[in-house]
Structures are given as structure tokens and as C-alpha cells.
Amino acid sequence: MRNNEELQNKTAQSNPQKQYPKPPFTESKQEYPGTEDQMQTKADHGEDSYKGSGKLTGKKAIITGADSGIGRAVAIAFAREGADVLISYLNEDDDAKETARLVEEAGRTAVLFPGDISAENHCINMIERAVSEFGQIDILVNNAAFQMARESLQEVSSAEWDRTFKVNIYPMFYLCKAAEKYLKAGSTIVNTASVTAYKAPEQLVAYSATKAAIQNFTASMAQLWAEKGIRVNCVAPGPIWTPLIPATMPAEKVNSFGQDVPLKRPGQPAELAPAYVLLASSDSSYMTGSTVQVTGGYPTI
């Protein structure tokens, strides 16, 4: 018979409230967009846990914001499911190289593609690079995002408002438009929305507005491309522990991050990746225009 300590450990591992670190956190402030190596409390991207089963064998994927956080977790999962991955990121070269290493460790091809996705030409070039490297595009994950927490509307500059929309929603249009001629029946688009699309916090006015726009963009595109056999869905994460948090939120918000959801902790990127695999694979063949909510119990109705 196992001893009490073993039983307690097993219970802790299976209890979602105790599975990962809970607040309070102590994190140093980072400059946007933040990096993984500066995180005191390290995030779990599934490096040691995700096991693939061939759900994406032979597929070719583009993931924006794939250097760290949710994007890295999705890249790891996709690679272990059999997909080659183009890793789109802004300028976080060290983080992106680590993601590439993990993709290649899974036996798949990783293509690094740095640059600003708010520029349409960059997005067009990304699509063309993926086709040049892979010969096709099967999956597009629109995941990269910009946010800044502000206590009043007066703190939000016009430039910041503009940047939030140009990073969070414009590239989805640019990339889908540029990719359309290469996508075939069975191709999938997975967009990253947010729980803030349902209940917008007062400190994230611009960010929340873009996430609501992503929900509607997803719904419209799902209807537009249904006749092509191309499915368009999105994932709505709750509070997820990534470098974006200490890079964009005040210290007191970082310290308590995730405590207001029913599971009393932030989610880890590794807990998001299976939702993206579901929507990218044929397991979700009757899902389009759908949103998979991964919120730690935070209500979306």
C-alpha cells in the first residue's frame, strides 16, 4: 500500500486548484513584450508533459507569438503531434530559438520569422515564406497580442489604442487574406480571443475591445469559408501565466494574478495547448465558428 505522502501527492496533482502555483507571486517588472528567462515563477509549456499521438501528422502550421507563453506551448504540442511550425515573433530571439529547439527535438522543422505583424507586408511575406519552406499551409494560429493595463482612460494614448488594434486584430485580416489562395478544404484557422471579450476589466479597455472583435471576426470567417471546407475557431483563455503579465501589468495585479477565478490560480500555457490541437485537428471536424473557453471557471455567460 502506498504511504500517505504518496497519496497526498497524487491528490495534489489531480486537484486542479493545487496543480500549479497560486498567488501571491513576486515578479520583477519586465519591458514589453517580456521574456521567459526573466520569469521568477517559471511557466509550464508542456516541455515535460505533452505527449503527441499523430493528430497533426504531415501538417504545416504558422503560429504568431510562438516564442513564449501560449504560442510556445502550442508549437510544442503541434510538433509532437507531427506538424512543422513557422514561429512568428517580434524580437525575442532567445525565446524563439528555444521554441525552435523544442520543435526540432520533436523531429519537426522549425522556421523562425521575426518582425512586426502589424505591418501588412510582413504578414504577406510570412505566408510566402511558409509556402516556400513547407510547400503548403494547413493551420494558421493567430495568437500574438499586445496589451497594457491602465487605471484610467486618460492614461491610454491614441498611439497605444492604435497599436493594440494593429497588433491584435489587423494581422488576422492580413494573414487570412494572404493565406486564402493556399488554404484547402481541411485547413484550419485558430484565433486567440480572451475571457475579457465576455467580461471586460476596466484596466484593459483597448485589449478587451480587440478580443471581442476577434470573436466576431471568427464567427464571420467561419461562415464565409465554410463552403471552402476551411474551419475557423478560437480559444478564449482566462488568466494565463506568461511573460506578458509582468511586462504589462502593475506589480499589485501581478502579485494577485489569477486569484479571482474559481480555481484560484492562473492557468499555465500547457493547459491551453490541447484546445488548440483539438481545433487544428480533424477531432473538431464539426466545429467552426466555435469558441473553446479555458478560463479556470471564470463564467462567460
C-alpha positions as CSV (number, residue, x, y, z in Angstrom):
1,M,0.0,0.0,0.0
2,R,1.3,3.5,-0.8
3,N,2.1,5.7,2.1
4,N,0.1,8.9,3.0
5,E,2.7,11.2,1.4
6,E,2.3,9.4,-2.0
7,L,-1.5,9.6,-1.7
8,Q,-1.3,13.3,-0.8
9,N,1.0,14.0,-3.8
10,K,-1.4,12.2,-6.1
11,T,-4.3,14.1,-4.8
12,A,-2.5,17.4,-5.2
13,Q,-1.6,16.5,-8.8
14,S,-5.2,15.7,-9.6
15,N,-6.8,18.6,-7.8
16,P,-6.8,21.5,-10.4
17,Q,-6.6,24.1,-7.6
18,K,-3.2,22.7,-6.5
19,Q,-1.8,21.5,-9.8
20,Y,0.2,24.7,-10.4
21,P,1.5,27.8,-8.5
22,K,-1.1,30.1,-6.9
23,P,-0.8,33.7,-5.9
24,P,0.8,35.6,-4.3
25,F,3.6,35.9,-6.9
26,T,6.7,38.0,-6.7
27,E,7.9,39.0,-10.2
28,S,10.2,41.7,-11.3
29,K,8.8,44.3,-13.8
30,Q,9.7,43.4,-17.4
31,E,9.8,45.6,-20.5
32,Y,7.2,44.7,-23.1
33,P,6.9,42.0,-24.5
34,G,8.7,40.2,-21.7
35,T,10.9,37.1,-21.9
36,E,10.7,33.7,-20.3
37,D,14.1,33.7,-18.8
38,Q,13.3,36.7,-16.6
39,M,10.3,35.0,-15.0
40,Q,10.9,34.1,-11.4
41,T,7.9,31.7,-11.3
42,K,8.5,29.7,-14.5
43,A,5.6,28.8,-16.8
44,D,4.9,25.3,-17.9
45,H,4.6,24.9,-21.7
46,G,4.3,21.2,-21.7
47,E,8.0,20.6,-22.2
48,D,8.0,17.6,-19.9
49,S,4.4,16.6,-20.2
50,Y,2.8,16.8,-23.6
51,K,2.6,13.5,-25.4
52,G,1.6,13.5,-29.1
53,S,-0.5,10.9,-30.9
54,G,-0.1,11.8,-34.5
55,K,-3.2,14.1,-34.7
56,L,-1.3,16.6,-37.0
57,T,1.0,14.3,-38.9
58,G,2.3,16.0,-42.1
59,K,0.6,19.3,-41.3
60,K,2.3,22.7,-41.8
61,A,1.5,25.4,-39.3
62,I,2.1,29.1,-38.7
63,I,1.8,30.3,-35.1
64,T,2.1,34.0,-34.3
65,G,3.6,34.9,-30.9
66,A,5.2,31.5,-30.8
67,D,8.3,32.5,-29.0
68,S,6.8,32.2,-25.5
69,G,3.7,31.7,-23.4
70,I,0.7,30.2,-25.1
71,G,2.4,30.3,-28.5
72,R,5.3,28.2,-27.3
73,A,3.0,25.6,-25.7
74,V,1.0,25.3,-28.9
75,A,4.2,25.0,-31.0
76,I,5.5,22.2,-28.7
77,A,2.1,20.4,-28.9
78,F,1.8,20.8,-32.7
79,A,5.3,19.5,-33.3
80,R,4.7,16.4,-31.0
81,E,1.5,15.8,-33.0
82,G,3.5,15.7,-36.2
83,A,3.4,19.3,-37.6
84,D,6.2,21.5,-38.9
85,V,5.9,25.0,-37.5
86,L,6.8,28.6,-38.6
87,I,7.5,30.5,-35.4
88,S,6.4,34.1,-35.8
89,Y,7.6,36.6,-33.1
90,L,8.5,40.2,-32.6
91,N,12.2,40.4,-31.5
92,E,12.5,37.9,-28.6
93,D,15.3,35.9,-30.3
94,D,16.4,33.8,-27.4
95,D,12.9,32.7,-26.5
96,A,12.1,32.0,-30.2
97,K,15.3,29.9,-30.6
98,E,14.3,27.8,-27.5
99,T,10.9,27.2,-29.0
100,A,12.6,26.2,-32.3
101,R,14.8,23.8,-30.4
102,L,11.8,22.1,-28.8
103,V,10.1,21.8,-32.1
104,E,13.2,20.3,-33.7
105,E,13.7,18.0,-30.7
106,A,10.3,16.5,-31.6
107,G,11.7,15.7,-35.1
108,R,9.9,18.5,-36.9
109,T,11.0,21.5,-38.9
110,A,11.0,24.9,-37.2
111,V,11.2,28.2,-39.2
112,L,12.0,31.4,-37.3
113,F,10.3,34.5,-38.7
114,P,10.8,37.7,-36.6
115,G,9.1,41.0,-37.2
116,D,6.2,43.3,-36.6
117,I,2.9,41.6,-37.6
118,S,1.1,45.0,-37.5
119,A,2.6,45.6,-41.0
120,E,0.7,44.1,-43.8
121,N,3.7,43.4,-46.0
122,H,5.3,41.5,-43.1
123,C,2.2,39.3,-42.9
124,I,2.2,38.7,-46.7
125,N,5.9,37.8,-46.5
126,M,5.2,35.4,-43.6
127,I,2.7,33.5,-45.7
128,E,5.0,33.3,-48.7
129,R,7.9,32.1,-46.5
130,A,5.8,29.3,-45.1
131,V,4.8,28.2,-48.6
132,S,8.4,28.4,-49.7
133,E,9.6,26.3,-46.7
134,F,6.8,23.9,-46.4
135,G,5.1,23.8,-49.8
136,Q,1.7,24.3,-48.1
137,I,-0.2,25.8,-45.2
138,D,-2.7,23.7,-43.2
139,I,-3.0,25.6,-39.9
140,L,-2.8,29.3,-39.0
141,V,-2.8,30.2,-35.4
142,N,-3.4,33.9,-34.8
143,N,-2.1,34.2,-31.3
144,A,0.2,37.3,-30.9
145,A,-1.2,40.1,-28.8
146,F,-0.4,43.5,-27.2
147,Q,-1.9,44.8,-24.0
148,M,-1.3,47.5,-21.4
149,A,-3.2,47.8,-18.1
150,R,-4.3,51.4,-17.4
151,E,-6.2,52.8,-14.4
152,S,-8.0,55.5,-16.4
153,L,-8.9,56.3,-20.0
154,Q,-6.7,59.4,-19.8
155,E,-3.7,57.1,-19.4
156,V,-4.4,55.4,-22.8
157,S,-2.7,57.3,-25.5
158,S,-4.1,57.4,-29.0
159,A,-0.9,55.7,-30.2
160,E,-1.4,52.9,-27.6
161,W,-5.0,52.4,-28.7
162,D,-4.0,52.3,-32.3
163,R,-1.2,49.8,-31.6
164,T,-3.4,47.5,-29.6
165,F,-5.8,47.1,-32.6
166,K,-3.0,46.9,-35.1
167,V,-1.3,44.0,-33.3
168,N,-4.3,42.1,-32.0
169,I,-6.9,42.2,-34.9
170,Y,-5.4,43.7,-38.1
171,P,-2.9,40.8,-38.6
172,M,-5.7,38.3,-38.6
173,F,-7.2,40.0,-41.6
174,Y,-3.8,40.4,-43.3
175,L,-2.8,36.8,-42.7
176,C,-6.1,35.2,-43.6
177,K,-6.3,37.3,-46.8
178,A,-2.8,36.4,-47.9
179,A,-3.2,32.7,-47.0
180,E,-6.6,32.2,-48.6
181,K,-5.2,31.1,-52.0
182,Y,-3.0,28.5,-50.4
183,L,-5.6,27.0,-48.0
184,K,-7.5,23.9,-49.0
185,A,-10.5,22.0,-47.7
186,G,-9.5,20.7,-44.3
187,S,-7.3,23.7,-43.4
188,T,-8.0,25.3,-40.1
189,I,-7.6,28.8,-38.5
190,V,-7.4,29.1,-34.7
191,N,-7.6,32.6,-33.2
192,T,-6.8,33.5,-29.6
193,A,-9.6,35.5,-28.1
194,S,-9.9,36.0,-24.3
195,V,-12.3,35.8,-21.4
196,T,-12.1,39.6,-21.5
197,A,-14.4,39.5,-24.6
198,Y,-17.2,38.4,-22.2
199,K,-16.5,40.5,-19.1
200,A,-14.0,43.3,-19.8
201,P,-11.9,44.5,-16.9
202,E,-11.8,48.3,-16.6
203,Q,-8.0,48.3,-16.8
204,L,-7.9,46.7,-20.3
205,V,-10.3,48.8,-22.3
206,A,-8.4,48.6,-25.6
207,Y,-7.3,44.9,-25.2
208,S,-10.8,43.8,-24.3
209,A,-12.3,45.6,-27.3
210,T,-9.9,43.8,-29.7
211,K,-10.7,40.4,-28.2
212,A,-14.5,41.0,-28.7
213,A,-13.6,41.9,-32.3
214,I,-11.7,38.6,-32.7
215,Q,-14.8,36.7,-31.6
216,N,-16.9,38.4,-34.3
217,F,-14.1,38.0,-36.9
218,T,-14.0,34.3,-36.2
219,A,-17.8,33.9,-36.5
220,S,-17.9,35.8,-39.8
221,M,-14.9,34.0,-41.3
222,A,-16.4,30.6,-40.3
223,Q,-19.5,31.4,-42.3
224,L,-17.5,32.9,-45.2
225,W,-15.2,29.9,-45.6
226,A,-17.5,27.1,-44.7
227,E,-18.2,26.4,-48.4
228,K,-14.4,26.0,-48.9
229,G,-14.2,23.4,-46.2
230,I,-12.0,25.7,-44.1
231,R,-12.8,25.8,-40.4
232,V,-12.3,28.9,-38.3
233,N,-12.5,28.7,-34.5
234,C,-11.0,30.4,-31.5
235,V,-9.8,29.8,-27.9
236,A,-10.8,32.1,-25.1
237,P,-8.2,31.9,-22.3
238,G,-8.7,33.1,-18.8
239,P,-5.7,34.5,-16.8
240,I,-2.6,32.6,-18.2
241,W,0.8,32.9,-16.7
242,T,3.1,34.3,-19.4
243,P,5.8,37.0,-19.7
244,L,3.1,39.4,-20.9
245,I,1.8,39.6,-17.4
246,P,4.8,41.2,-15.6
247,A,5.5,43.2,-18.8
248,T,2.2,44.9,-19.0
249,M,0.5,44.9,-15.5
250,P,1.3,46.8,-12.3
251,A,3.0,44.9,-9.5
252,E,-0.1,44.5,-7.3
253,K,-2.0,42.9,-10.2
254,V,0.8,40.6,-11.0
255,N,1.1,39.6,-7.3
256,S,-2.6,38.5,-7.2
257,F,-2.9,37.3,-10.8
258,G,-5.5,34.6,-11.2
259,Q,-6.8,34.6,-7.6
260,D,-10.3,35.8,-8.7
261,V,-11.2,32.8,-10.8
262,P,-12.9,29.7,-9.1
263,L,-9.7,27.7,-9.4
264,K,-7.8,30.4,-7.5
265,R,-4.8,30.5,-9.8
266,P,-3.7,31.4,-13.2
267,G,-3.6,28.8,-16.0
268,Q,-0.4,27.6,-17.5
269,P,0.3,27.7,-21.2
270,A,0.4,23.9,-21.2
271,E,-3.2,23.8,-20.1
272,L,-4.2,25.7,-23.3
273,A,-2.3,23.7,-25.9
274,P,-4.8,20.7,-26.0
275,A,-7.6,23.1,-27.0
276,Y,-5.5,24.3,-30.0
277,V,-4.7,20.8,-31.0
278,L,-8.4,19.9,-30.9
279,L,-9.4,22.8,-33.1
280,A,-6.5,22.3,-35.5
281,S,-7.2,18.6,-35.9
282,S,-10.0,16.5,-37.5
283,D,-11.2,15.8,-34.0
284,S,-13.2,19.0,-34.3
285,S,-14.4,18.4,-37.8
286,Y,-18.0,19.6,-37.0
287,M,-16.8,22.7,-35.2
288,T,-16.5,26.1,-37.0
289,G,-17.3,29.5,-35.6
290,S,-16.9,28.0,-32.1
291,T,-15.0,29.2,-29.1
292,V,-13.3,26.9,-26.6
293,Q,-13.2,28.6,-23.2
294,V,-10.3,27.8,-20.9
295,T,-10.9,30.2,-18.1
296,G,-10.3,28.4,-14.8
297,G,-14.0,28.5,-14.1
298,Y,-14.5,32.2,-14.9
299,P,-18.0,32.5,-16.3
300,T,-18.5,33.5,-19.9
301,I,-22.4,33.6,-19.8
